[in-house]
Amino acid sequence: MKVTIQMPEILVVSACVYFLNNMQVLGWVHLALGLFSGLARWSIAFQAKQQQVEKSAEAIQDLGNTLLGALGANPGQRIN
């Protein structure tokens, strides 16, 4: 597991500092920005992994169709 300290983590920590110093508005703003940017970062990483899985599945399907074609079967008639 890769642990990185980036802007969302810094925003959440600064929100805690603001809350401890009774600066509620700045605390809520920093907390909201930190959570939103963390969610956006996770979504982008998840989408990249999904695209990689889809690309791998497509490559496996192409390999299977190629092998079936080499054996004389018609890959278009396969049931997926």
Secondary structure, 3 states (H helix, E strand, C coil): CCCCCCHHHHHHHHHHHHHHCCCHHHHHHHHHHHHHHHHHHHHHHHHHHHHHHHHHHHHHHHHHHHHHHHCCCCHHHCCC
